[in-house]
Amino acid sequence: VLLCAQGWPVLEELYLSSNYITVLERPDNVLQTLKLLDLSDNQLLDGNQLHLIAELPRLEQLILRNTGISSVQFPDAEFGCKTKMFPLLKRLAINDNKISQWSSINELDKLPSLRALQCSNNPFMDTEKNPETVIQLIIAKISQLEVLNNCEILPAERRGAELDYRKIFGKDWLEAGGHWNPEKNKPSEEFLAAHPRYPTLCLKYGAPEEGELKGRQPLTLKNQLLTLTIKCPEKPEQKPVEKKLPESMTIQKVKGLLYRLFKIPGSELKLSYESSKLEGKEVELDNDLKPLQFYSIESGDCVLVRW
C-alpha cells in the first residue's frame, strides 16, 4: 500500500477493510493529505500498531472496527494531558473489538480533537449491569466527546453523567487520600490512574460533600424513591407540594402526574429543577423519554413547573 501511495499525493480517503493486514508501517512522506482511514476487519497484532500511523498530520477519521485490538495507549502523555499523536483525529470507531479495561477509555481523553466515538461490542461494555451506566461512565471519562455510538451527547446528559461519576466514586476518592481541604487532598496514584478526570470534575463542580457520596447502593425501592418539592413559580397561589417519585420515572410520566395533580388544561408543560446543593442553578428537564435519574435529581431537590 505504501509503495502505491507514492502515486496518490493528494489522497484524502483510503479504505483498506478486509485486506489481511496484520502489521502497520510508518507512512513516511506519503499519505500526508489523508483525512479518513478505514482498517476495519483486519486482525492487527496489537493496539500499539496504531502508534506507527499516529503522526498522519491531517487524519480526522479512523475506523478500526473488528481489528482484534485489546487496548489503546498513548504513553507520550500523562493523565490530564493531551497526546501529540493523532492531532486532528475527530472521529474514532473501535467497535467489535476485544477492549476489556476502562483504562483504554481513560486514554482516549488524551486525544486533543476527539469528538465522536463508536465503541459498542467490546468486553468493557459488559462490566456494568445497566447499559445506561456504561454510557454515563464513558461520557464522564472523555471530556470533549460530543457523539457516542451515533447518539448526540446533550449538555444536560454530560452534566448528569459527570455529577453522577463524581458521587459514585466519591467514597473511593476519600479512601484513596482525597480530602475536602485542598491542602490535605492527596489521592493515590492508583486512584488517579483509574479516574484521571476526577480532580477536574471536583474543580468543575466542587468536591463531593459527605451527604452526596452514595457509592453503589443496592437497588431497593427505598433507594429508588426521590422526595421532591413541586413548585409553580409563575402561579404564586399554587402551594408547593411534596411528592415521592421513583428515580426511574420518565419526564413524560412526571408531566402526566402533574397534569392530574394541578388540573392543568391542555397546555404544554415546561419542567426544570433546582438542586438543593447548587443554589441558583436551574436545569431544564427537556427530554420526555429520559428518567429523573438521568438528570442526577436527588431527594430534597425542587421541580419547577411552568405552563
Backbone as CSV, one residue per row, in Angstrom:
resi,resn,N_x,N_y,N_z,CA_x,CA_y,CA_z,C_x,C_y,C_z
1,VAL,0.834,-1.202,0.000,0.000,0.000,0.000,0.871,1.255,0.000
2,LEU,1.929,1.251,0.820,2.787,2.437,0.901,3.529,2.684,-0.410
3,LEU,3.861,1.606,-1.128,4.505,1.782,-2.437,3.542,2.444,-3.420
4,CYS,2.292,1.989,-3.410,1.280,2.590,-4.291,0.986,4.030,-3.886
5,ALA,1.085,4.300,-2.580,0.717,5.623,-2.063,1.580,6.737,-2.636
6,GLN,2.760,6.393,-3.137,3.607,7.419,-3.748,2.933,8.046,-4.965
7,GLY,1.992,7.316,-5.553,1.266,7.845,-6.710,-0.035,8.529,-6.338
8,TRP,-0.282,8.694,-5.023,-1.521,9.340,-4.556,-1.170,10.569,-3.711
9,PRO,-0.584,11.578,-4.283,-0.067,12.699,-3.476,-1.139,13.545,-2.792
10,VAL,-2.390,13.489,-3.272,-3.438,14.310,-2.647,-4.607,13.453,-2.156
11,LEU,-4.370,12.169,-1.917,-5.431,11.259,-1.472,-5.963,11.674,-0.102
12,GLU,-7.299,11.717,0.042,-7.915,12.116,1.311,-8.625,10.971,2.021
13,GLU,-9.058,9.938,1.287,-9.769,8.820,1.906,-9.193,7.503,1.398
14,LEU,-8.916,6.582,2.344,-8.322,5.292,1.986,-9.058,4.183,2.736
15,TYR,-9.665,3.266,1.973,-10.452,2.172,2.546,-9.696,0.857,2.333
16,LEU,-9.243,0.255,3.434,-8.429,-0.961,3.366,-9.050,-2.113,4.147
17,SER,-10.361,-2.116,4.318,-11.001,-3.163,5.115,-10.837,-4.533,4.458
18,SER,-10.714,-5.564,5.310,-10.639,-6.970,4.864,-9.507,-7.211,3.873
19,ASN,-8.310,-6.713,4.208,-7.151,-6.896,3.332,-6.048,-7.730,3.983
20,TYR,-6.389,-8.469,5.034,-5.432,-9.353,5.717,-4.200,-8.598,6.213
21,ILE,-4.392,-7.355,6.615,-3.287,-6.557,7.154,-3.124,-6.891,8.638
22,THR,-1.927,-7.259,9.057,-1.667,-7.553,10.473,-0.629,-6.608,11.070
23,VAL,0.230,-6.044,10.215,1.298,-5.156,10.683,1.217,-3.840,9.913
24,LEU,1.277,-2.728,10.649,1.277,-1.410,10.018,2.710,-0.898,9.895
25,GLU,2.936,-0.010,8.938,4.245,0.622,8.774,4.079,2.131,8.803
26,ARG,5.130,2.810,9.221,5.079,4.265,9.306,5.040,4.868,7.896
27,PRO,4.023,5.686,7.582,3.901,6.257,6.230,4.764,7.510,6.052
28,ASP,6.067,7.328,5.973,6.975,8.471,5.822,6.828,9.093,4.434
29,ASN,6.519,10.385,4.411,6.447,11.172,3.171,5.347,10.721,2.209
30,VAL,4.412,9.888,2.685,3.252,9.522,1.861,1.994,9.622,2.725
31,LEU,0.848,9.702,2.064,-0.462,9.770,2.738,-0.569,10.968,3.688
32,GLN,0.186,12.002,3.428,0.196,13.153,4.324,-1.060,14.013,4.201
33,THR,-1.865,13.768,3.159,-3.116,14.523,2.993,-4.331,13.711,3.443
34,LEU,-4.096,12.507,3.949,-5.186,11.588,4.285,-6.047,12.137,5.427
35,LYS,-7.381,12.116,5.219,-8.322,12.558,6.252,-9.119,11.394,6.840
36,LEU,-9.311,10.332,6.056,-10.069,9.165,6.521,-9.291,7.899,6.201
37,LEU,-9.167,7.018,7.207,-8.500,5.727,7.015,-9.367,4.632,7.620
38,ASP,-9.732,3.651,6.794,-10.563,2.530,7.232,-9.720,1.258,7.226
39,LEU,-9.448,0.729,8.436,-8.676,-0.511,8.578,-9.537,-1.646,9.135
40,SER,-10.840,-1.506,9.078,-11.732,-2.485,9.698,-11.574,-3.874,9.082
41,ASP,-11.851,-4.884,9.916,-11.799,-6.295,9.506,-10.409,-6.743,9.069
42,ASN,-9.377,-6.112,9.634,-8.002,-6.604,9.527,-7.539,-6.932,10.946
43,GLN,-6.988,-8.111,11.162,-6.598,-8.522,12.510,-5.183,-8.038,12.829
44,LEU,-5.107,-6.848,13.423,-3.815,-6.266,13.778,-3.197,-7.031,14.947
45,LEU,-1.871,-7.049,14.999,-1.179,-7.797,16.049,-1.493,-7.238,17.428
46,ASP,-1.509,-5.904,17.574,-1.862,-5.293,18.855,-2.151,-3.811,18.646
47,GLY,-2.680,-3.175,19.705,-3.053,-1.772,19.619,-1.882,-0.835,19.431
48,ASN,-0.681,-1.272,19.826,0.493,-0.406,19.667,0.854,-0.179,18.203
49,GLN,0.295,-0.997,17.305,0.493,-0.771,15.873,0.019,0.626,15.468
50,LEU,-0.950,1.144,16.207,-1.532,2.445,15.858,-0.517,3.576,15.991
51,HIS,0.495,3.388,16.845,1.496,4.441,17.021,2.232,4.734,15.708
52,LEU,2.284,3.740,14.822,3.013,3.908,13.567,2.292,4.839,12.594
53,ILE,0.983,5.015,12.781,0.242,5.924,11.889,-0.236,7.168,12.643
54,ALA,0.259,7.344,13.863,-0.253,8.409,14.732,0.182,9.805,14.315
55,GLU,1.169,9.889,13.413,1.662,11.208,13.016,1.080,11.691,11.695
56,LEU,0.096,10.968,11.162,-0.567,11.460,9.947,-1.170,12.824,10.269
57,PRO,-0.691,13.892,9.646,-0.984,15.246,10.133,-2.417,15.718,9.927
58,ARG,-3.145,15.115,8.961,-4.492,15.611,8.655,-5.590,14.580,8.921
59,LEU,-5.236,13.460,9.513,-6.215,12.392,9.722,-7.307,12.837,10.694
60,GLU,-8.564,12.785,10.234,-9.707,13.203,11.042,-10.604,12.037,11.443
61,GLN,-10.580,10.953,10.663,-11.453,9.819,10.959,-10.677,8.515,10.796
62,LEU,-10.738,7.672,11.841,-10.034,6.393,11.839,-11.029,5.293,12.208
63,ILE,-11.173,4.310,11.322,-12.133,3.221,11.523,-11.356,1.943,11.810
64,LEU,-11.508,1.430,13.029,-10.774,0.243,13.473,-11.734,-0.861,13.907
65,ARG,-12.890,-0.917,13.300,-13.886,-1.925,13.671,-13.359,-3.338,13.393
66,ASN,-13.519,-4.220,14.376,-13.136,-5.630,14.235,-11.692,-5.794,13.749
67,THR,-10.776,-5.153,14.475,-9.354,-5.312,14.152,-8.628,-6.141,15.208
68,GLY,-9.361,-6.636,16.213,-8.763,-7.511,17.214,-7.984,-6.802,18.304
69,ILE,-7.988,-5.466,18.324,-7.201,-4.760,19.336,-7.847,-4.927,20.717
70,SER,-7.005,-5.039,21.740,-7.500,-5.244,23.104,-7.202,-4.063,24.018
71,SER,-6.449,-3.085,23.518,-6.148,-1.914,24.342,-5.745,-0.742,23.455
72,VAL,-5.843,0.459,24.030,-5.400,1.682,23.363,-4.545,2.451,24.353
73,GLN,-3.353,2.883,23.931,-2.454,3.599,24.834,-1.743,4.727,24.100
74,PHE,-1.561,5.836,24.823,-0.784,6.963,24.309,0.260,7.317,25.369
75,PRO,1.368,6.567,25.400,2.335,6.686,26.501,3.118,7.991,26.522
76,ASP,2.990,8.812,25.476,3.752,10.065,25.456,3.139,11.131,26.357
77,ALA,1.912,10.902,26.855,1.227,11.925,27.657,0.798,11.364,29.002
78,GLU,0.979,12.164,30.051,0.474,11.807,31.373,-1.039,11.990,31.391
79,PHE,-1.699,11.378,32.380,-3.133,11.592,32.531,-3.399,13.063,32.843
80,GLY,-4.431,13.595,32.223,-4.732,15.013,32.381,-4.064,15.868,31.325
81,CYS,-3.196,15.256,30.515,-2.508,15.970,29.429,-2.953,15.393,28.086
82,LYS,-2.653,16.114,27.020,-3.034,15.668,25.686,-1.833,15.070,24.957
83,THR,-2.098,14.017,24.194,-1.056,13.372,23.412,-0.757,14.174,22.145
84,LYS,0.446,13.984,21.617,0.803,14.590,20.332,0.400,13.693,19.168
85,MET,-0.043,12.480,19.495,-0.463,11.543,18.456,-1.850,11.924,17.930
86,PHE,-2.096,11.627,16.665,-3.396,11.882,16.025,-3.911,13.288,16.358
87,PRO,-3.181,14.328,16.003,-3.522,15.685,16.453,-4.876,16.202,15.976
88,LEU,-5.357,15.741,14.802,-6.629,16.251,14.269,-7.739,15.207,14.277
89,LEU,-7.517,14.058,14.913,-8.500,12.974,14.870,-9.779,13.368,15.608
90,LYS,-10.885,13.438,14.854,-12.181,13.831,15.424,-13.109,12.646,15.640
91,ARG,-13.028,11.649,14.742,-13.968,10.524,14.792,-13.196,9.211,14.827
92,LEU,-13.508,8.390,15.829,-12.810,7.118,16.021,-13.831,6.000,16.199
93,ALA,-13.653,4.908,15.462,-14.517,3.731,15.594,-13.674,2.550,16.056
94,ILE,-13.954,2.051,17.262,-13.232,0.887,17.798,-14.228,-0.195,18.214
95,ASN,-15.414,-0.197,17.612,-16.422,-1.188,17.965,-16.026,-2.585,17.473
96,ASP,-16.641,-3.601,18.087,-16.413,-5.011,17.726,-14.958,-5.428,17.923
97,ASN,-14.377,-5.023,19.054,-13.002,-5.413,19.364,-12.933,-6.146,20.701
98,LYS,-11.738,-6.242,21.282,-11.526,-7.039,22.497,-11.104,-6.171,23.680
99,ILE,-11.484,-4.907,23.660,-11.087,-3.981,24.724,-11.873,-4.310,25.988
100,SER,-11.167,-4.692,27.041,-11.834,-5.155,28.263,-11.618,-4.231,29.454
101,GLN,-10.658,-3.317,29.366,-10.314,-2.470,30.506,-10.752,-1.025,30.281
102,TRP,-11.260,-0.410,31.354,-11.661,1.000,31.285,-10.454,1.920,31.095
103,SER,-9.260,1.418,31.356,-8.062,2.243,31.185,-7.912,2.722,29.742
104,SER,-8.376,1.921,28.779,-8.303,2.344,27.373,-9.231,3.522,27.105
105,ILE,-10.379,3.561,27.785,-11.293,4.698,27.638,-10.677,5.941,28.270
106,ASN,-9.993,5.764,29.408,-9.267,6.888,30.008,-8.253,7.467,29.027
107,GLU,-7.580,6.583,28.295,-6.554,7.019,27.345,-7.145,7.899,26.239
108,LEU,-8.380,7.619,25.839,-8.983,8.373,24.733,-9.192,9.841,25.083
109,ASP,-9.239,10.153,26.380,-9.373,11.560,26.779,-8.112,12.353,26.447
110,LYS,-7.019,11.650,26.144,-5.771,12.333,25.785,-5.780,12.852,24.346
111,LEU,-6.698,12.346,23.518,-6.757,12.791,22.119,-7.296,14.216,22.070
112,PRO,-6.546,15.167,21.541,-6.928,16.583,21.659,-8.154,16.993,20.860
113,SER,-8.470,16.262,19.780,-9.554,16.700,18.889,-10.736,15.747,18.847
114,LEU,-10.709,14.665,19.633,-11.749,13.638,19.539,-13.122,14.198,19.903
115,ARG,-14.092,14.000,19.004,-15.459,14.468,19.230,-16.496,13.355,19.107
116,ALA,-16.201,12.308,18.328,-17.179,11.239,18.100,-16.503,9.883,18.276
117,LEU,-17.182,8.980,18.997,-16.616,7.661,19.294,-17.674,6.585,19.089
118,GLN,-17.260,5.494,18.441,-18.069,4.275,18.381,-17.284,3.176,19.089
119,CYS,-17.888,2.572,20.109,-17.137,1.584,20.897,-18.000,0.414,21.350
120,SER,-19.139,0.190,20.718,-20.026,-0.900,21.126,-19.383,-2.258,20.849
121,ASN,-19.921,-3.288,21.508,-19.449,-4.667,21.330,-17.978,-4.835,21.692
122,ASN,-17.620,-4.310,22.865,-16.324,-4.567,23.486,-16.587,-5.122,24.884
123,PRO,-15.717,-5.995,25.403,-15.982,-6.602,26.717,-16.187,-5.604,27.853
124,PHE,-15.523,-4.436,27.811,-15.681,-3.484,28.916,-17.114,-2.969,29.011
125,MET,-17.867,-3.044,27.899,-19.257,-2.581,27.902,-20.148,-3.470,28.767
126,ASP,-19.667,-4.662,29.101,-20.463,-5.601,29.899,-20.078,-5.594,31.372
127,THR,-19.230,-4.642,31.785,-18.781,-4.618,33.181,-19.824,-4.033,34.123
128,GLU,-20.853,-3.390,33.589,-21.949,-2.851,34.392,-23.255,-3.504,33.949
129,LYS,-24.136,-3.778,34.914,-25.409,-4.424,34.582,-26.315,-3.504,33.777
130,ASN,-26.257,-2.209,34.082,-27.130,-1.243,33.416,-26.387,-0.588,32.250
131,PRO,-26.842,-0.778,31.007,-26.167,-0.152,29.857,-26.101,1.364,29.956
132,GLU,-27.108,1.993,30.593,-27.099,3.449,30.753,-25.914,3.891,31.604
133,THR,-25.565,3.073,32.608,-24.422,3.399,33.464,-23.135,3.400,32.655
134,VAL,-22.990,2.433,31.751,-21.802,2.365,30.893,-21.678,3.629,30.053
135,ILE,-22.789,4.058,29.470,-22.790,5.270,28.645,-22.373,6.474,29.482
136,GLN,-22.918,6.584,30.698,-22.579,7.712,31.567,-21.099,7.714,31.930
137,LEU,-20.544,6.537,32.195,-19.127,6.455,32.553,-18.241,6.906,31.394
138,ILE,-18.584,6.488,30.180,-17.788,6.892,29.011,-17.838,8.406,28.840
139,ILE,-19.039,8.978,28.948,-19.195,10.427,28.789,-18.373,11.169,29.834
140,ALA,-18.426,10.698,31.079,-17.695,11.373,32.155,-16.185,11.254,31.980
141,LYS,-15.727,10.152,31.393,-14.294,9.915,31.266,-13.660,10.655,30.085
142,ILE,-14.452,10.988,29.049,-13.901,11.644,27.851,-14.513,13.035,27.743
143,SER,-13.733,14.041,28.064,-14.267,15.383,28.308,-14.830,16.079,27.075
144,GLN,-14.253,15.839,25.899,-14.644,16.616,24.717,-15.627,15.885,23.815
145,LEU,-16.042,14.684,24.225,-16.894,13.862,23.373,-18.257,14.520,23.158
146,GLU,-18.705,14.553,21.899,-19.999,15.148,21.549,-20.982,14.121,20.985
147,VAL,-20.452,13.019,20.437,-21.299,11.971,19.863,-20.752,10.619,20.320
148,LEU,-21.629,9.779,20.879,-21.224,8.450,21.344,-22.132,7.400,20.716
149,ASN,-21.522,6.463,19.994,-22.276,5.406,19.307,-23.431,5.992,18.492
150,ASN,-23.101,7.042,17.742,-24.025,7.716,16.815,-25.143,8.493,17.505
151,CYS,-25.047,8.707,18.821,-26.047,9.494,19.546,-25.393,10.770,20.084
152,GLU,-26.036,11.906,19.821,-25.500,13.178,20.303,-25.567,13.244,21.828
153,ILE,-24.518,13.781,22.435,-24.480,13.966,23.887,-24.953,15.384,24.192
154,LEU,-26.126,15.505,24.797,-26.676,16.813,25.125,-25.975,17.379,26.361
155,PRO,-25.935,18.712,26.502,-25.273,19.315,27.667,-25.806,18.788,28.998
156,ALA,-27.124,18.604,29.092,-27.700,18.098,30.340,-27.244,16.669,30.611
157,GLU,-27.064,15.881,29.541,-26.604,14.498,29.699,-25.168,14.476,30.210
158,ARG,-24.320,15.347,29.661,-22.938,15.414,30.137,-22.893,15.856,31.595
159,ARG,-23.650,16.873,31.922,-23.652,17.367,33.296,-24.101,16.270,34.265
160,GLY,-25.173,15.570,33.895,-25.671,14.496,34.751,-24.660,13.377,34.911
161,ALA,-24.000,13.008,33.811,-23.009,11.929,33.857,-21.821,12.314,34.737
162,GLU,-21.364,13.556,34.604,-20.201,13.992,35.374,-20.526,14.128,36.857
163,LEU,-21.712,14.649,37.172,-22.109,14.760,38.576,-22.252,13.375,39.206
164,ASP,-22.844,12.456,38.456,-23.042,11.106,38.980,-21.703,10.400,39.185
165,TYR,-20.785,10.580,38.248,-19.454,9.974,38.355,-18.752,10.482,39.616
166,ARG,-18.867,11.783,39.826,-18.237,12.421,40.986,-18.785,11.849,42.291
167,LYS,-20.084,11.531,42.314,-20.691,10.979,43.529,-20.362,9.496,43.708
168,ILE,-20.503,8.726,42.617,-20.331,7.274,42.701,-18.947,6.899,43.223
169,PHE,-17.922,7.621,42.758,-16.558,7.263,43.143,-16.018,8.158,44.261
170,GLY,-16.927,8.905,44.905,-16.513,9.798,45.985,-15.921,9.066,47.177
171,LYS,-16.531,7.934,47.558,-16.004,7.171,48.701,-14.628,6.601,48.379
172,ASP,-14.461,6.120,47.148,-13.143,5.621,46.732,-12.108,6.741,46.795
173,TRP,-12.530,7.943,46.399,-11.644,9.119,46.430,-11.196,9.418,47.855
174,LEU,-12.134,9.393,48.799,-11.793,9.649,50.197,-10.855,8.576,50.744
175,GLU,-11.177,7.316,50.455,-10.358,6.210,50.964,-8.958,6.212,50.362
176,ALA,-8.824,6.819,49.168,-7.517,6.855,48.494,-6.692,8.082,48.883
177,GLY,-7.200,8.889,49.818,-6.445,10.062,50.260,-7.028,11.385,49.825
178,GLY,-8.199,11.351,49.170,-8.861,12.597,48.801,-9.400,13.311,50.031
179,HIS,-9.524,14.633,49.956,-9.992,15.404,51.115,-10.636,16.694,50.635
180,TRP,-11.644,17.171,51.416,-12.317,18.424,51.060,-11.383,19.621,51.226
181,ASN,-10.430,19.512,52.135,-9.432,20.564,52.327,-8.350,20.412,51.253
182,PRO,-8.197,21.409,50.357,-7.218,21.282,49.266,-5.805,20.961,49.751
183,GLU,-5.445,21.450,50.937,-4.098,21.201,51.443,-3.896,19.740,51.841
184,LYS,-4.994,19.060,52.167,-4.905,17.656,52.580,-5.329,16.696,51.469
185,ASN,-5.715,17.254,50.330,-6.227,16.433,49.230,-5.073,15.805,48.454
186,LYS,-4.783,14.549,48.736,-3.676,13.852,48.081,-4.096,12.437,47.697
187,PRO,-4.985,12.305,46.697,-5.403,10.963,46.280,-4.230,10.170,45.719
188,SER,-4.288,8.871,45.885,-3.184,7.997,45.488,-3.018,7.951,43.974
189,GLU,-1.824,7.530,43.553,-1.551,7.375,42.122,-2.478,6.330,41.508
190,GLU,-2.794,5.279,42.289,-3.673,4.226,41.781,-5.064,4.784,41.475
191,PHE,-5.576,5.637,42.378,-6.899,6.223,42.152,-6.873,7.135,40.930
192,LEU,-5.843,7.965,40.812,-5.757,8.898,39.687,-5.590,8.162,38.358
193,ALA,-4.924,7.005,38.386,-4.782,6.213,37.162,-6.127,5.635,36.734
194,ALA,-6.947,5.239,37.713,-8.259,4.670,37.402,-9.289,5.747,37.072
195,HIS,-9.113,6.949,37.652,-10.090,8.032,37.482,-9.367,9.354,37.193
196,PRO,-8.684,9.447,36.058,-7.853,10.631,35.796,-8.624,11.946,35.706
197,ARG,-9.923,11.895,35.384,-10.697,13.140,35.269,-11.294,13.577,36.605
198,TYR,-11.165,12.764,37.643,-11.834,13.086,38.906,-11.409,14.443,39.478
199,PRO,-10.109,14.768,39.513,-9.727,16.099,40.022,-10.349,17.243,39.219
200,THR,-10.443,17.072,37.898,-11.049,18.108,37.056,-12.528,18.277,37.382
201,LEU,-13.223,17.157,37.611,-14.648,17.230,37.942,-14.860,17.889,39.301
202,CYS,-13.932,17.672,40.227,-14.025,18.340,41.534,-13.816,19.846,41.392
203,LEU,-12.932,20.243,40.491,-12.733,21.673,40.235,-13.968,22.277,39.567
204,LYS,-14.602,21.503,38.697,-15.751,21.991,37.929,-16.997,22.127,38.795
205,TYR,-17.251,21.117,39.654,-18.494,21.089,40.428,-18.271,21.224,41.938
206,GLY,-17.016,21.243,42.350,-16.720,21.217,43.772,-16.546,19.784,44.243
207,ALA,-15.737,19.594,45.281,-15.550,18.250,45.833,-16.879,17.748,46.385
208,PRO,-17.170,16.457,46.252,-18.457,15.939,46.739,-18.564,16.066,48.252
209,GLU,-19.725,16.513,48.719,-19.957,16.597,50.154,-20.333,15.224,50.688
210,GLU,-20.183,15.057,51.990,-20.393,13.738,52.583,-21.796,13.209,52.306
211,GLY,-22.784,14.104,52.320,-24.160,13.686,52.077,-24.408,13.231,50.654
212,GLU,-23.518,13.614,49.728,-23.687,13.248,48.324,-23.116,11.880,48.004
213,LEU,-22.185,11.410,48.823,-21.464,10.188,48.488,-22.389,9.002,48.620
214,LYS,-22.784,8.469,47.474,-23.790,7.418,47.512,-23.229,6.037,47.226
215,GLY,-22.014,5.978,46.659,-21.452,4.673,46.351,-22.368,3.886,45.436
216,ARG,-22.209,2.584,45.447,-23.051,1.721,44.615,-24.033,1.003,45.520
217,GLN,-25.172,1.644,45.759,-26.156,1.102,46.673,-26.986,0.027,45.989
218,PRO,-27.493,-0.944,46.762,-28.403,-1.923,46.177,-29.682,-1.245,45.716
219,LEU,-30.252,-1.749,44.642,-31.420,-1.101,44.052,-32.699,-1.527,44.772
220,THR,-32.859,-1.096,46.019,-34.100,-1.333,46.740,-35.068,-0.214,46.404
221,LEU,-36.357,-0.443,46.686,-37.354,0.578,46.394,-37.072,1.849,47.176
222,LYS,-36.579,1.696,48.419,-36.286,2.866,49.245,-35.220,3.736,48.595
223,ASN,-34.187,3.097,48.043,-33.118,3.855,47.403,-33.590,4.519,46.116
224,GLN,-34.619,3.944,45.480,-35.059,4.450,44.189,-36.054,5.599,44.302
225,LEU,-36.681,5.793,45.477,-37.676,6.855,45.632,-37.012,8.187,45.954
226,LEU,-37.443,9.231,45.256,-36.927,10.581,45.477,-38.017,11.433,46.116
227,THR,-37.665,12.145,47.181,-38.604,13.077,47.805,-38.366,14.457,47.205
228,LEU,-39.322,14.932,46.412,-39.152,16.175,45.658,-40.243,17.182,46.031
229,THR,-39.873,18.453,46.006,-40.841,19.531,46.197,-41.244,20.067,44.830
230,ILE,-42.546,20.105,44.566,-43.070,20.583,43.285,-43.560,22.017,43.468
231,LYS,-43.016,22.943,42.691,-43.410,24.351,42.789,-43.821,24.893,41.426
232,CYS,-44.723,25.874,41.452,-45.141,26.583,40.241,-44.738,28.048,40.403
233,PRO,-43.529,28.433,39.984,-43.018,29.779,40.265,-43.844,30.909,39.670
234,GLU,-44.580,30.631,38.588,-45.381,31.680,37.954,-46.832,31.672,38.438
235,LYS,-47.151,30.761,39.369,-48.501,30.673,39.943,-48.376,30.724,41.465
236,PRO,-48.167,31.919,42.041,-47.922,32.030,43.486,-49.070,31.503,44.336
237,GLU,-50.282,31.450,43.770,-51.419,30.952,44.547,-51.361,29.431,44.723
238,GLN,-50.528,28.778,43.915,-50.403,27.322,43.990,-49.353,26.950,45.037
239,LYS,-49.774,26.289,46.101,-48.850,25.938,47.177,-47.905,24.814,46.739
240,PRO,-46.650,24.840,47.228,-45.713,23.749,46.921,-46.253,22.411,47.430
241,VAL,-45.957,21.367,46.685,-46.410,20.018,47.027,-45.194,19.104,47.109
242,GLU,-45.165,18.250,48.124,-44.068,17.283,48.242,-44.538,15.927,47.726
243,LYS,-43.711,15.304,46.871,-44.056,14.015,46.287,-42.863,13.067,46.346
244,LYS,-43.158,11.779,46.525,-42.129,10.742,46.427,-42.282,10.062,45.071
245,LEU,-41.246,10.179,44.233,-41.309,9.642,42.877,-40.150,8.683,42.636
246,PRO,-40.372,7.599,41.887,-39.263,6.694,41.541,-38.244,7.411,40.663
247,GLU,-36.964,7.176,40.918,-35.936,7.832,40.107,-35.950,7.338,38.663
248,SER,-36.604,6.189,38.427,-36.696,5.648,37.069,-37.876,6.227,36.286
249,MET,-38.675,7.083,36.922,-39.856,7.661,36.273,-39.422,8.629,35.171
250,THR,-39.990,8.471,33.973,-39.606,9.343,32.865,-40.232,10.728,33.028
251,ILE,-39.635,11.711,32.373,-40.156,13.081,32.424,-41.578,13.124,31.866
252,GLN,-41.843,12.312,30.846,-43.182,12.268,30.259,-44.220,11.824,31.290
253,LYS,-43.875,10.810,32.098,-44.805,10.327,33.117,-44.948,11.335,34.255
254,VAL,-43.857,12.041,34.564,-43.939,13.100,35.578,-44.914,14.178,35.120
255,LYS,-44.837,14.539,33.837,-45.757,15.548,33.301,-47.207,15.073,33.403
256,GLY,-47.437,13.789,33.096,-48.787,13.243,33.206,-49.319,13.345,34.625
257,LEU,-48.446,13.051,35.603,-48.828,13.166,37.012,-49.174,14.606,37.363
258,LEU,-48.369,15.550,36.866,-48.575,16.960,37.204,-49.834,17.524,36.543
259,TYR,-50.145,17.047,35.337,-51.405,17.460,34.698,-52.586,17.125,35.609
260,ARG,-52.552,15.906,36.182,-53.651,15.475,37.054,-53.603,16.188,38.398
261,LEU,-52.377,16.377,38.918,-52.211,16.973,40.243,-52.710,18.414,40.276
262,PHE,-52.344,19.194,39.258,-52.692,20.611,39.246,-53.913,20.918,38.373
263,LYS,-54.518,19.850,37.806,-55.705,20.024,36.950,-55.453,21.076,35.866
264,ILE,-54.344,20.891,35.173,-53.927,21.848,34.143,-54.660,21.536,32.842
265,PRO,-55.218,22.547,32.177,-55.849,22.310,30.868,-54.790,21.940,29.828
266,GLY,-55.197,21.749,28.602,-54.289,21.258,27.556,-53.174,22.213,27.213
267,SER,-52.255,22.445,28.140,-51.112,23.325,27.902,-49.835,22.492,27.830
268,GLU,-48.803,23.074,27.268,-47.507,22.409,27.195,-46.724,22.704,28.468
269,LEU,-46.473,21.675,29.251,-45.722,21.860,30.495,-44.234,22.012,30.208
270,LYS,-43.597,22.893,30.956,-42.145,23.035,30.899,-41.604,22.768,32.300
271,LEU,-40.737,21.765,32.400,-40.192,21.376,33.697,-38.710,21.709,33.793
272,SER,-38.294,22.058,34.988,-36.879,22.242,35.299,-36.700,21.870,36.764
273,TYR,-35.458,21.858,37.225,-35.267,21.578,38.651,-34.103,22.381,39.199
274,GLU,-34.172,22.615,40.500,-33.095,23.277,41.234,-32.537,22.292,42.245
275,SER,-31.226,22.141,42.240,-30.583,21.238,43.185,-30.472,21.901,44.551
276,SER,-30.681,21.120,45.588,-30.542,21.650,46.944,-29.088,21.950,47.274
277,LYS,-28.156,21.416,46.450,-26.729,21.605,46.724,-26.084,22.646,45.815
278,LEU,-26.776,23.025,44.736,-26.241,24.030,43.815,-27.266,25.149,43.681
279,GLU,-27.296,26.031,44.652,-28.312,27.075,44.696,-28.183,28.028,43.509
280,GLY,-29.347,28.436,43.003,-29.372,29.427,41.933,-29.198,28.849,40.544
281,LYS,-28.924,27.537,40.446,-28.756,26.911,39.135,-30.005,26.108,38.798
282,GLU,-30.627,26.464,37.683,-31.845,25.785,37.249,-31.534,24.978,35.991
283,VAL,-31.887,23.691,36.010,-31.596,22.791,34.892,-32.905,22.368,34.238
284,GLU,-32.995,22.563,32.929,-34.215,22.224,32.203,-34.334,20.711,32.022
285,LEU,-35.523,20.173,32.267,-35.807,18.753,32.043,-36.438,18.646,30.655
286,ASP,-35.589,18.589,29.640,-36.039,18.830,28.274,-36.225,17.584,27.421
287,ASN,-36.005,16.400,28.004,-36.161,15.170,27.219,-37.211,14.283,27.876
288,ASP,-38.394,14.196,27.261,-39.513,13.459,27.853,-39.227,11.979,28.054
289,LEU,-38.281,11.426,27.298,-38.038,9.983,27.351,-37.016,9.589,28.413
290,LYS,-36.353,10.567,29.018,-35.316,10.263,30.000,-35.907,10.160,31.407
291,PRO,-35.335,9.286,32.268,-35.809,9.187,33.652,-35.231,10.313,34.509
292,LEU,-35.804,10.491,35.692,-35.326,11.529,36.611,-33.850,11.337,36.936
293,GLN,-33.419,10.077,37.101,-32.034,9.813,37.484,-31.046,10.269,36.411
294,PHE,-31.502,10.366,35.155,-30.652,10.835,34.063,-30.117,12.236,34.353
295,TYR,-30.944,13.058,35.023,-30.554,14.436,35.320,-29.895,14.574,36.696
296,SER,-29.604,13.436,37.349,-28.969,13.431,38.677,-29.804,14.160,39.725
297,ILE,-31.130,14.096,39.577,-32.018,14.679,40.587,-31.947,13.832,41.850
298,GLU,-31.940,14.503,43.009,-31.831,13.810,44.286,-32.954,14.235,45.217
299,SER,-33.163,13.440,46.253,-34.134,13.815,47.280,-33.769,15.178,47.856
300,GLY,-34.791,16.019,48.049,-34.556,17.368,48.561,-34.514,18.421,47.470
301,ASP,-34.417,17.980,46.205,-34.406,18.932,45.099,-35.821,19.443,44.822
302,CYS,-35.890,20.505,44.041,-37.169,21.165,43.760,-37.455,21.134,42.256
303,VAL,-38.616,20.593,41.880,-39.039,20.582,40.481,-39.924,21.797,40.231
304,LEU,-39.579,22.573,39.209,-40.317,23.793,38.865,-41.200,23.528,37.655
305,VAL,-42.476,23.901,37.769,-43.463,23.625,36.724,-43.976,24.944,36.151
306,ARG,-43.934,25.055,34.832,-44.457,26.260,34.164,-45.361,25.842,33.008
307,TRP,-46.399,26.650,32.768,-47.264,26.417,31.607,-47.908,27.707,31.157
